Amino acid sequence: MHPDELVVHLSAAIGAHARPLLEQLPLPERLYLARRKDLQQRYSDPVRGSERLVWEMSAVARGEAAMTDIAAGAQIEDWQGRRVLDVGCGDGGFLIAFARRGARAYGLDRCPGNIAGAALRAEAWRLAVGLTVGSAASLPFGTGSFDAATCGDVLEHVAEPADLLREIGRVLRPGGILWLASPTRLHLRNLLRDPHYGCFGVALLPRRSAAWYLSRIRRALPSPAHYEVECLPTYGRTLRLLRQSGFEILSGEYHPLAALRNPDLIRSRWKKQVGKMLLSLGFRGLMGAGFSFLAELRWPIRLVCRKRL
């Protein structure tokens, strides 16, 4: 089928609102969508469906952005032959990005439907990837079997983030790289509009209250049982869990927080001296609390970490 004919076919299946995005997609992504059986169910709603389509079709670009982050933080640009695991791989966009650069890409997801979608996507791109249905809390891989791992927008969906991070640390070799991203609970944008359901204030509610509110009041879910978010993490607690799990932060940390641990990271000479003076006077706790609060409000989690040797 001609690429333009694919756009017409997909627009008819999804709706006219999808056409502008479909016209921008590369041919393999159009082929991937054409092979899915659930287009109407997933994307037909002009608002929520369009948002989902934009998000899922940006997955390959987000994987490429993760590689850019890793190149900046860990100085890794050559992925040829490296074993990479995407934890919570969804429909496999990150796997495509890494496999295109020569990596041996493996994806794990607890949802069989997502794994089936990832298989269709890899087939459309004509790339070989490894796919496994399983739990992020108990990864079915050997200790030290991966050079790098990515974990994007998964932390908020697991009951025990500490177990997830320890498992990722276990399957990484010493010195292995983790790219981690997640929305945060106190980020101003998420308070105004929940990142998963688009509703005000949901990020602050306990899990049961959020599920009840979204299903009974907002009618965004068929029932409370369909609520898939455990708890949005906080920026500060995630940093602590990473360090407790054996990781060091290479890049992405809110700079003043890193400077509190090592003022020599500050480039400006006078700012460095002021920082050292304030720390010597015992202001570390007060400054740390202030900077942590700013980080919670302004910064989502997007970190490059290294497993300690």
C-alpha positions as CSV (number, residue, x, y, z in Angstrom):
1,M,0.0,0.0,0.0
2,H,1.3,3.5,-0.9
3,P,2.3,5.7,2.1
4,D,-0.5,8.2,1.2
5,E,-3.0,5.4,1.0
6,L,-1.9,4.3,4.4
7,V,-2.7,7.7,5.8
8,V,-6.2,7.6,4.2
9,H,-6.8,4.1,5.6
10,L,-5.7,5.0,9.1
11,S,-7.6,8.2,9.1
12,A,-10.7,6.3,8.2
13,A,-10.1,3.8,11.0
14,I,-9.2,6.3,13.7
15,G,-10.9,9.6,12.7
16,A,-10.1,12.8,10.8
17,H,-8.5,14.3,14.0
18,A,-5.6,11.9,13.6
19,R,-4.6,12.8,10.0
20,P,-2.2,15.7,10.8
21,L,-0.1,13.4,13.0
22,L,-0.3,10.4,10.7
23,E,1.1,12.5,7.8
24,Q,4.2,13.2,9.9
25,L,5.0,9.6,10.8
26,P,7.7,7.6,9.1
27,L,6.5,4.7,7.0
28,P,7.4,2.0,9.5
29,E,5.2,3.7,12.1
30,R,2.3,3.9,9.7
31,L,2.7,0.2,8.9
32,Y,2.8,-0.6,12.6
33,L,-0.5,1.2,13.2
34,A,-2.1,-0.5,10.1
35,R,-1.3,-3.9,11.7
36,R,-3.0,-3.1,15.0
37,K,-6.6,-4.4,15.5
38,D,-7.6,-1.9,18.2
39,L,-7.2,1.5,16.5
40,Q,-10.8,2.6,17.0
41,Q,-10.7,1.6,20.7
42,R,-7.4,3.3,21.4
43,Y,-7.4,6.5,19.4
44,S,-10.9,7.4,18.2
45,D,-11.7,9.9,21.0
46,P,-10.8,13.4,19.6
47,V,-9.2,14.5,22.9
48,R,-8.0,11.5,25.0
49,G,-7.4,9.3,22.0
50,S,-5.4,12.1,20.2
51,E,-3.3,12.6,23.3
52,R,-2.7,8.8,23.5
53,L,-1.7,8.7,19.8
54,V,0.7,11.6,20.2
55,W,2.3,10.0,23.2
56,E,2.7,6.5,21.8
57,M,3.9,7.7,18.4
58,S,6.6,9.8,20.2
59,A,8.1,6.8,21.8
60,V,10.9,6.3,19.3
61,A,11.8,10.0,19.6
62,R,11.8,9.7,23.4
63,G,14.1,6.7,23.1
64,E,16.5,8.8,21.0
65,A,16.3,11.6,23.6
66,A,17.3,9.0,26.2
67,M,20.4,8.1,24.2
68,T,21.2,11.8,24.0
69,D,20.9,12.1,27.8
70,I,23.2,9.0,28.2
71,A,25.7,10.4,25.8
72,A,25.9,13.7,27.7
73,G,25.9,12.1,31.2
74,A,27.9,8.9,30.7
75,Q,29.8,9.6,27.4
76,I,28.3,6.6,25.7
77,E,27.5,7.1,22.0
78,D,28.4,3.7,20.4
79,W,25.6,1.2,21.1
80,Q,26.8,-1.5,18.7
81,G,26.4,-4.9,20.4
82,R,25.5,-3.4,23.8
83,R,22.7,-5.2,25.7
84,V,20.0,-2.8,26.7
85,L,16.8,-3.6,28.7
86,D,13.8,-1.3,28.6
87,V,11.7,-2.0,31.8
88,G,8.1,-1.3,31.1
89,C,8.6,-1.2,27.4
90,G,5.0,-0.6,26.4
91,D,4.7,-0.7,22.6
92,G,8.4,-0.9,22.1
93,G,9.4,2.6,20.9
94,F,12.6,2.7,23.0
95,L,13.6,-0.7,21.7
96,I,13.3,0.6,18.1
97,A,15.5,3.6,18.9
98,F,18.3,1.5,20.5
99,A,18.1,-1.4,18.0
100,R,18.4,1.1,15.1
101,R,21.8,2.1,16.7
102,G,23.0,-1.5,16.8
103,A,22.1,-2.4,20.4
104,R,20.8,-5.8,21.4
105,A,17.5,-4.5,22.8
106,Y,15.3,-6.4,25.2
107,G,11.9,-5.2,26.5
108,L,9.8,-6.3,29.5
109,D,6.3,-5.4,30.3
110,R,3.6,-6.9,32.6
111,C,0.9,-6.4,29.9
112,P,0.8,-9.1,27.2
113,G,-1.1,-6.6,24.9
114,N,1.9,-4.2,25.1
115,I,4.3,-7.0,24.3
116,A,2.2,-7.9,21.3
117,G,2.2,-4.3,20.1
118,A,6.0,-4.1,20.5
119,A,6.3,-7.2,18.4
120,L,4.2,-5.6,15.6
121,R,6.3,-2.5,15.8
122,A,9.6,-4.3,15.6
123,E,8.3,-6.3,12.6
124,A,7.2,-3.0,10.9
125,W,10.7,-1.6,11.4
126,R,12.4,-4.9,10.4
127,L,14.4,-5.1,13.6
128,A,15.1,-8.0,16.0
129,V,14.3,-7.3,19.6
130,G,13.8,-9.5,22.7
131,L,10.4,-9.3,24.4
132,T,9.3,-10.8,27.7
133,V,6.0,-10.6,29.7
134,G,7.0,-10.2,33.3
135,S,7.1,-8.2,36.5
136,A,9.5,-5.3,37.0
137,A,9.7,-6.3,40.7
138,S,11.3,-9.7,39.8
139,L,13.1,-9.4,36.5
140,P,13.6,-12.7,34.8
141,F,17.2,-12.0,33.8
142,G,20.6,-13.0,35.1
143,T,22.6,-10.9,37.4
144,G,24.9,-8.5,35.6
145,S,23.5,-9.4,32.2
146,F,22.9,-5.9,30.7
147,D,25.1,-2.9,29.9
148,A,22.3,-0.4,30.2
149,A,18.6,-0.1,31.2
150,T,15.9,2.4,30.6
151,C,12.8,2.9,32.8
152,G,10.5,5.6,31.6
153,D,7.2,6.4,33.3
154,V,7.1,3.1,35.3
155,L,7.9,4.2,38.9
156,E,4.4,5.5,39.5
157,H,2.9,2.2,38.5
158,V,4.8,-0.1,40.9
159,A,3.8,-0.5,44.6
160,E,7.5,-0.7,45.8
161,P,9.8,1.5,43.8
162,A,12.8,0.4,45.9
163,D,12.3,-3.2,44.8
164,L,12.2,-2.1,41.2
165,L,15.4,-0.1,41.4
166,R,17.2,-2.9,43.3
167,E,16.2,-5.4,40.6
168,I,17.4,-3.1,37.8
169,G,20.7,-2.7,39.7
170,R,21.0,-6.5,40.0
171,V,20.6,-7.2,36.2
172,L,23.1,-4.4,35.3
173,R,26.8,-5.1,35.2
174,P,29.0,-3.0,37.5
175,G,29.3,0.4,35.9
176,G,26.1,-0.2,33.9
177,I,23.9,2.8,33.1
178,L,20.3,3.5,34.1
179,W,18.2,6.1,32.4
180,L,15.2,6.9,34.6
181,A,12.2,9.2,34.0
182,S,8.9,9.7,35.8
183,P,6.4,12.4,36.5
184,T,6.5,13.7,40.1
185,R,3.7,14.2,42.6
186,L,4.3,17.9,43.4
187,H,5.2,19.2,39.9
188,L,3.0,22.2,39.3
189,R,1.9,21.0,35.9
190,N,0.9,17.6,37.3
191,L,-1.1,19.2,40.1
192,L,-3.1,21.2,37.6
193,R,-3.6,18.3,35.2
194,D,-2.8,14.8,36.2
195,P,-0.4,13.2,33.6
196,H,-2.4,10.0,33.2
197,Y,-6.1,11.2,33.3
198,G,-5.9,14.9,32.8
199,C,-7.8,15.9,36.0
200,F,-6.9,18.6,38.6
201,G,-5.5,17.6,41.9
202,V,-5.5,13.8,41.4
203,A,-1.7,13.6,41.9
204,L,-2.2,14.5,45.6
205,L,-4.9,12.1,46.4
206,P,-4.4,8.7,48.1
207,R,-4.7,5.8,45.6
208,R,-8.2,4.7,46.7
209,S,-9.5,8.2,46.8
210,A,-8.1,8.9,43.3
211,A,-9.6,5.7,41.9
212,W,-13.0,6.5,43.4
213,Y,-12.9,10.2,42.2
214,L,-11.9,9.3,38.7
215,S,-14.5,6.6,38.2
216,R,-17.4,7.9,40.2
217,I,-17.2,11.7,39.8
218,R,-15.2,12.3,36.7
219,R,-16.3,9.2,34.8
220,A,-12.8,8.8,33.4
221,L,-12.6,5.1,34.3
222,P,-15.2,2.3,34.1
223,S,-14.6,1.4,37.8
224,P,-12.0,2.0,40.6
225,A,-10.4,-1.3,39.6
226,H,-9.2,0.2,36.3
227,Y,-7.0,2.8,38.1
228,E,-3.4,1.9,37.2
229,V,-1.3,4.4,39.2
230,E,0.1,3.3,42.5
231,C,1.6,6.7,43.6
232,L,3.5,9.4,41.8
233,P,7.0,9.5,43.3
234,T,8.7,12.6,44.7
235,Y,12.0,13.9,43.3
236,G,13.9,13.8,46.6
237,R,12.8,10.2,47.6
238,T,13.7,8.9,44.2
239,L,17.2,10.3,44.6
240,R,17.5,8.6,48.0
241,L,16.2,5.3,46.7
242,L,18.7,5.3,43.8
243,R,21.6,5.9,46.1
244,Q,20.4,3.2,48.5
245,S,20.1,0.8,45.5
246,G,23.8,1.3,44.6
247,F,23.5,4.0,41.9
248,E,25.4,7.3,41.5
249,I,23.7,10.2,39.7
250,L,25.7,11.3,36.6
251,S,23.3,13.9,35.2
252,G,19.8,15.3,35.4
253,E,19.9,16.2,39.1
254,Y,18.7,19.7,40.0
255,H,22.1,21.4,40.1
256,P,21.9,23.2,43.4
257,L,21.2,19.9,45.1
258,A,24.3,18.3,43.6
259,A,26.3,21.4,44.6
260,L,25.2,21.0,48.2
261,R,27.1,17.7,48.3
262,N,30.0,19.0,46.3
263,P,30.4,22.8,45.9
264,D,33.3,22.3,43.5
265,L,30.6,21.5,40.9
266,I,29.8,25.2,40.8
267,R,31.7,26.9,38.0
268,S,31.5,30.5,39.2
269,R,34.3,31.2,41.6
270,W,32.4,33.6,43.8
271,K,29.3,31.4,43.9
272,K,31.5,28.5,44.9
273,Q,33.0,30.4,47.7
274,V,29.6,31.7,48.9
275,G,28.3,28.1,48.8
276,K,31.3,26.8,50.8
277,M,30.9,29.6,53.4
278,L,27.2,28.9,53.9
279,L,27.8,25.2,54.2
280,S,30.5,25.8,56.8
281,L,28.1,27.9,58.8
282,G,25.7,25.0,59.0
283,F,23.1,26.0,56.4
284,R,23.2,22.7,54.6
285,G,19.9,21.5,56.0
286,L,18.0,24.7,55.4
287,M,19.5,25.1,51.9
288,G,18.8,21.5,51.1
289,A,15.1,21.8,52.1
290,G,14.7,25.0,50.0
291,F,16.3,23.6,46.9
292,S,14.5,20.3,47.3
293,F,11.1,22.1,47.5
294,L,12.0,24.0,44.3
295,A,13.0,20.8,42.6
296,E,9.7,19.1,43.5
297,L,7.7,22.0,42.0
298,R,9.7,22.5,38.8
299,W,11.5,19.3,37.7
300,P,10.2,15.9,36.6
301,I,12.5,13.0,37.1
302,R,14.9,12.5,34.2
303,L,18.2,11.1,35.4
304,V,21.2,9.2,34.1
305,C,22.8,7.0,36.8
306,R,25.6,4.5,37.0
307,K,25.7,1.3,39.0
308,R,28.6,1.7,41.5
309,L,31.5,-0.6,40.9
